[in-house]
Amino acid sequence: MKQISRIVLYCDRIIVGCLMLMVFGIPLYFGLNVNSLDLQKIAFMWTLSLIIAITWITKIVWTREFNFVRTPLDIPILAFLLVSILATIFSIHPIISLIGFYGHHEGLLITITYIFLFYGVVNFINKELMPWMMDVIILSGVLVAGYGIIQHYGLDPVKWELFMGGRVSSSLGNPIGFGNHIVMVLGIAVCLFLSKEIITRRKTKQIPSSKKKKKMILKPAQQHKPIVEIPWWIYGICIGIILYGFVFSGSRAPFLGMLGGIGLIGILLAKRIVIRRKQLGIFGLMFVGYLVFSNINPEIAIIGRFTSMLKPPVPKVASPFEVGTFTATSIAYRTPRIYLWQGALNIVREHPVLGVGLDTIGLVHSRYKPIESAMAEGAYATAASAHNELLDVWVSRGTIGLIIYLWMLIAFLVISLKNYWSYEGVEKFFITGLLASWFSYLIQNQFSPTGISSSYLFWTIMALGMVFSGKQKSFVLSPLIKEFRWLIVLTTLGIGIGLWILLVVRPCIADFNYEQGTLLQTMPQYEKETQYRFERALKYNPYETQYHREVCSIYLNRAQTTGDETWIKKTIEQSKKLVKFNPEDGVGNSILGAGYYLEGKELNEAVKYFKRAIEIDPYNPDPHNTLALGYQRLGKYDEAIKEFKQAFWLKPDYSMSIENLMRLYANIGKGDIRSDIKEVLTRESGGRTSRMRERLVEFYLKENNLDEAAKECIIILHLMPENVNICRILGNIYIQQGKIDEAKKAFNHLLKIKPDDIYAREFLAKMDKQIGLHEIIK
């Protein structure tokens, strides 16, 4: 019995240690040699999860008792798991629904892991350990925020691809994920800061009072000597670091989540925090300081980022340096998230019951997104998430899944509020902190994508909330287990190691090779090494669409540059594998069509796959351009002209389609590219059309049509005021027209955007010396 008790003790310690290490480490962990940051964090989580599972089974086998904590959330959670399994089985791509979409990784395996860890926390983190777990969450958030501060001041030794405008991502990969995580931590830190003078870790025994509501009261006489004392001002320092780091995320959705969480704290603890004037005053000063400091820098100012969404279109404007005017009829695009949501709702309309499957929105969203999405975000923009938690659940699990998810959320809220009214003392602050963190998550995730760091913390918060409501059930197992316990444990260990190799080792090796391939891809001298790396990535993880795409692209590039039939055949064979694995992959269909086009034997097959690629991604200009080439080779010139026009309307700076159309017109002896460009410009004259106007300027200059060239330059400079080349061209046009005053304005504007421009300085210097016009032109 003594040996069994020791084993149970060790097992409990290992599991609790892994749970706390997971909460601490997932937000902070990253590797420098793997491409997908989420994959690294998932590998960390799965490694610890397997250790927990093996240890838990060992404990059960050794004691022959299965002690399991039941919670009021069991039924909605198991219903959510069941609908997730059904949505995976009936998914448009069950394999991707199982393992997750690359870079997002929210498939069934991750959902199962979240639920498993939920029950791990409920069963092994009791009321005594809860404060420790909350402190670990706060410490992790402080380190994440501190790392973001280091990044902002340029002290980070890791060369991350930082975002524009001074926004930082810390160890979370992007500013939104950074903001999402630390805002969830903030709610817990604020509640512990506002609680009693000292938060202590005591061994306590709770005895119900005689009050009718049966409030649980901790009586001082029953409290033992404190194990650890944490002064309230320590939490104040943590809050200060979190708020300071949050400034540099510059993220709007987490800001809304923060307001919601702090507002909830104010509502639930209004009477209790008023008497803590010192803490309340300090927090108020920190929060006001955050609001002021976060709006000093216009590049990351929260208020500025919100107000930028409300700017109305301007129907008539002057040129940048007051030379003439023109009427702008540019489309007033809304925030891109609106178009994401429209696309998601279009998916739901066609798949209302069980959705399209877990984490498959990235496969189908391009088919359902509105045209404005391509115009606002760019022709190649893709979406792995709807940037809205409820829509993501609705798309992936259908209406049934959404109803169950809402049931789970409402059940958690009701249970937590009941616990809030049933407890007094520090527990009330604990429950409020958990609710504030949970509420912050729900607000921000209606406007931002999900991520493992915030999702895992969300499930952990729900599990900690159920610690106040759980009831343990015990089951005694058969005595026969004792005879086979070593066999069971060793078998479990073997299965765990196998799963670790399958789920962690192989995907990480694959992604390491993919990362190396992407780094080498920009250097032509390493073409063979690049190909080797991508092929190796696909070998270790043949279930990843992104790896298939890269191998196909490498083969296609070799086929195009060499014209070798061997590479053409390899392109066709490999892209067939990709299309077979993922029929909804527009890139794979487009490459397969390109392979048939290069082969030249089955042009109708090429056209078929180009059309299929357009059906999957209708607003991508590439398959339109290649389909036009296929039509051209088949002698279908009218269809080819139509597709070329469609390509450069979808992407106005898509010079390839313009060049191809010009060559087609030259071959057939008819057509005018200028008329085609003007036709596109009559539909829209927004910023995305500036490249087309630059082409018109080139045509007008070749014809010596200076007036029309100048008009187009003025429009371009309004759309892109910092276009140095166009500004210089316009100045030269005015010189040739003898408009010296206008030329001076053009070159002065050029010096504002490029103060060291030698050409502009020399011209203005000559004008100051009053050199004759013919000398300037000369």
Secondary structure, DSSP 8 states (H G I E B T S, - for coil): -HHHHHHHHHHHHHHHHHHHHHHHHHHH---SS-S-HHHHHHHHHHHHHHHHHHHHHHHHHHHTEEEEEE-TTHHHHHHHHHHHHHHHHTSSSHHHHHH--TTT--SHHHHHHHHHHHHHHHHH--TTTHHHHHHHHHHHHHHHHHHHHHHHTT--SS-----GGG---TTSSSHHHHHHHHHHHHHHHHHHHHSSSEEE------EE-SSTT--EE--GGG----S-EEEHHHHHHHHHHHHHHHHTT--HHHHHHHHHHHHHHHHHSHHHHHT-HHHHHHHHHHHHHHHHHTTTSTTT-HHHHHHGGG----SEEE-TTSS-EEE--------HHHHHHHHHHHHHHHSTTT-S-TT-HHHHHHHHS-HHHHHHH-TT---SS-S-HHHHHHHHHHHHHHHHHHHHHHHHHHHHHHHHHHB-THHHHHHHHHHHHHHHHHHHTTTS---HHHHHHHHHHHHHHHTTT-EEEEEE--THHHHTHHHHHHHHHHHHHHHHIIIIIHHHHHHHHHHHHHHHTT-GGGHHHHHHHHHHHHHH-TT-HHHHHHHHHHHHHHHHHH--HHHHHHHHHHHHHHHHH-TT-HHHHHHHHHHHHHH-S-HHHHHHHHHHHHHHSTT-HHHHHHHHHHHHHTT-HHHHHHHHHHHHHHSTT-HHHHHHHHHHHHHHT---HHHHHHHHHHH--SGGGHHHHHHHHHHHHHTT-HHHHHHHHHHHHHH-TT-HHHHHHHHHHHHHTT-HHHHHHHHHHHHHH-TT-HHHHHHHHHHHTT--HHHHH-
